[in-house]
Each structure stands twice: as structure tokens, then as C-alpha cells.
Amino acid sequence: MEVKKIFKDYIIPILVAIILAVLIRQFLFFKIMVPTASMYPTIKDNDQIIVTRIYNRNSLKRGDIVVFKSIELKEELIKRLIGLPNDTIKINEDGSVYVNGEKINQSYVVNNGGKFGTFKVPAGHYFFMGDNRSNSLDSRYWQNPYIDWSEIEGKARFIIYPFNRFGDLK
């Protein structure tokens, strides 16, 4: 009788909690820790971020902060979405960025600099840059500068740690 009660009162609820945690992480959201300053000042070194999974390509908008797997670098990255499929991105020496001929507002950018040039984003792919442009290994530097839709894991939504930075990402 005692074993049945322990199983019912403890083992089953623990197993259900574990299964729910795995399902939530797999299909709804997950947490990451940012190891570099490439997104400074929006995201700082060691910030912990909640990321929501994305299932619809149309939910991605220019300016979103996105987490994706880089097959080329063999690591998970977090960068700002600059180019959508079929966009033409032109980055000038002064750091100004034009998308399809229109200059984009980059109030989030610090330390402008780095590689410049023109990039044509293929269908089904995306182009990313860090906010700390002079300290960001981003699309401008990769052998293949475009990330396929299948590599995108989710949108960064808010900082949960450190607590003094808790809040939404912009």
C-alpha cells in the first residue's frame, strides 16, 4: 500500500512535470545565455534571454532579434535580422545600411564599423548583423552570409537575468 501511495503522490507528478518541461522547451520557448558583446548595448555579455519558437516565416520582421544555428560556425548565434528573402542589402563604409535602396534606422547600433558591401539575400534565407558592428562576427564575414529558414530557432523576447536588466528586448 505504501509503494502505491508514493508512486501516485510523488513519482507520477514528477514524471508529468519532466515531460511538460521537455515539451515546452521543444515547442514553445527556451532560455539562452549570450556569451559575447556582439549585440551590445541591447544585449550584454552573459545576459540570459527567453526565446520563443517560430513556426511561421511571416512572423519574422526586419529588426527582430533572432536565435539561429550557424552550420558554418557550428554554434548557436543571436543577431538582429536585417535582410529578408530577396532583399538587397548595401552597407556603406560609414556603417549606414540600405535595404532595397532605402536607408534603415539603426538607433540600436553602437561602434559602427567592419566590413561593407552589397549582399543579395536568396529566397528562403535571411541576413543578420550584430548591434555592436565593430565587434560582431555576422553575415558580413561568413563564407555563406545567408541563414536558411530551417536554421532559425526563435525570436529573443526578453532578458530574465541579470535581474536589474529584466525586461523586453527592442
Residue, then its C-alpha position, 0 to 999 in steps of 0.5 A: m500500500e505504501v509503494k502505491k501511495i508514493f508512486k501516485d503522490y510523488i513519482i507520477p507528478i514528477l514524471v508529468a512535470i519532466i515531460l511538460a518541461v521537455l515539451i515546452r522547451q521543444f515547442l514553445f520557448f527556451k532560455i539562452m545565455v549570450p556569451t559575447a558583446s556582439m549585440y551590445p548595448t541591447i544585449k550584454d555579455n552573459d545576459q540570459i534571454i527567453v526565446t520563443r519558437i517560430y513556426n511561421r516565416n511571416s512572423l519574422k520582421r526586419g529588426d527582430i532579434v533572432v536565435f539561429k544555428s550557424i552550420e558554418l560556425k557550428e554554434e548557436l548565434i543571436k543577431r538582429l535580422i536585417g535582410l529578408p528573402n530577396d532583399t538587397i542589402k548595401i552597407n556603406e563604409d560609414g556603417s549606414v545600411y540600405v535595404n532595397g535602396e532605402k536607408i534603415n534606422q539603426s538607433y540600436v547600433v553602437n561602434n559602427g564599423g567592419k566590413f561593407g558591401t552589397f549582399k543579395v539575400p536568396a529566397g528562403h534565407y535571411f541576413f543578420m548583423g550584430d548591434n555592436r558592428s565593430n565587434s560582431l562576427d555576422s553575415r558580413y564575414w561568413q563564407n555563406p552570409y545567408i541563414d536558411w529558414s530551417e536554421i532559425e530557432g526563435k525570436a529573443r523576447f526578453i532578458i530574465y537575468p541579470f535581474n536589474r536588466f529584466g525586461d523586453l528586448k527592442 
